[in-house]
Amino acid sequence: MNRSNDAQQFWDVLRLAHPHRTRFSLEHLLENFRQTFPHRRGDTDARFVLATLLGELEQSGSIRLPNKTNRRAYDHSERTSLPKHVVRCDRPIRVKQSSLVWRPELAFAPEVGSSLQTELFAIQEWFRNGGTTAVFVALRERSVEIFGDEKRLDSLLGSQLFAPGRLTLELLRCYLPSVPIYVVSVPDDGASRPLLVVENHTTFDTLCRWNEKQRLYSAIAFGAGAAFIAACESLRPHLIAPGCSGKLLYFGDLDPKGLWIPARASKDSGIEVQPDETLYNLLLLKNSTYRGPQGDSFLFDTELLNWLPSTFREEVKQCFHRGRRLPQELVSLIDLTCGVLYPSST
């Protein structure tokens, strides 16, 4: 898409004012808009004009705007909402890592693959601009501040950036919000059963419906993705409740983040979180027929594989190297009730 003359003029001024930035704050945008169009000072439509120019720049591939559904990523103080940050994406990164002086917190950067360079430069800039003394905020609030994308930091959990001795949420001055875990229990009948945590809501619903009749688990808990890490402690009363064996099982997506969540939850809470071998085996059985997308090899912390049973590790490792993930939604109610892996209750 060709930019209008106004959009090109504004973009030239913005780049000249901040030649090394990969992320522009709303303050930068407003300041350079006023410099580009001084005749619009006091114009009641100025924010609308700026929003239009930003839309043109996004369409032409110069910047990336935050997701429109993320209200926290936008300033709503006036009639026309504007993004609090935008990410520059119009140029390839030409800086050689060997010639770049990384912040001490990112001393590991030369060991990380080139596909994460954009994220590393954004984090470097955040640290350089006072990140080490920033107020602690929720993970997605920090993500939109650094990347202009509230979900980007979520997707990096479990990658090489968060391998031992590298980045931590503490270094990024953020935390995972703790919310009560929703638990669906079956009536106590004197039998002792494990408690299962499920990462995503669709599979949680499926397993609740199945478990109501099959009663393999004392309860099914909704982990809600990474929120489970902070909320794992709240399961202690359920683990000692009548009918529960005290064993905590987990079932999630087979991707780096899906392994990082239970491993981190176990480490932080001191509660042993074990993989549900039967469910993961069923998920891996779908690997040969699943036609999902494959992309670049995942850059992940190989120690995450140790959370899985040894019999699964090589196949999962090969999936990750092919850029392939297996969503837990591949396991359907039909799979659970087919009677192959689980005997029908009588």
URWO-V432140 format. One record per pair of residues at least 4 apart in sequence whose C-alpha atoms are under 6 Angstrom apart, sorted by the first residue. I is the first residue (numbers start at 1). J is the second residue. Records with the same first field share a line. If there is no record, write none. Layout:
BEGIN
I: J + J
END
This chain:
BEGIN
1: 60
3: 7
7: 53
10: 36
14: 32
15: 19
22: 87 + 88
23: 86 + 87 + 88
24: 28 + 85 + 86
25: 84 + 85
26: 84 + 85
29: 33
34: 38
47: 80
48: 80
57: 62 + 63
58: 62 + 63 + 64
61: 90
62: 89 + 90
63: 87 + 88 + 89
64: 86 + 87
65: 86
66: 148 + 149
73: 83 + 84
74: 82 + 83 + 84
75: 81 + 82 + 84
76: 81
85: 148
86: 148
87: 148
97: 110
102: 106 + 107
126: 131
127: 131 + 132
136: 173 + 174
137: 174
138: 174 + 175 + 176
139: 174 + 175 + 176
140: 150
143: 147 + 150 + 153
144: 148 + 149 + 150
157: 257
158: 162 + 256 + 257 + 260 + 300
159: 299 + 300 + 301
160: 299 + 300 + 301
161: 167
162: 166 + 167
163: 301
169: 174
178: 230 + 231
182: 221 + 222
183: 220 + 221
184: 219 + 220
185: 218 + 219
186: 218
188: 243
191: 243
192: 243 + 244 + 245
193: 217 + 218 + 244 + 245
194: 217 + 218 + 244 + 245 + 247 + 248
195: 217 + 218 + 219 + 248
196: 220 + 249 + 250
197: 220 + 221 + 222 + 223 + 250
198: 204 + 222 + 223 + 251 + 252
199: 223 + 224 + 225 + 252
200: 224
203: 329
206: 333
207: 211
211: 215
214: 345
218: 243 + 244
223: 228
226: 261
228: 232
229: 265
233: 269
239: 244 + 246
240: 246
248: 273
249: 273 + 274 + 275 + 276
250: 274 + 275 + 276
251: 276
252: 258 + 328
253: 258 + 326 + 327 + 328
254: 258 + 325 + 326
255: 325
260: 264
265: 269
266: 270 + 271 + 272 + 273
277: 281
286: 290
294: 323 + 324
295: 323
296: 323
297: 321 + 322 + 323
298: 320 + 321 + 323
305: 313
313: 317
319: 324
320: 324
334: 338
339: 343
END
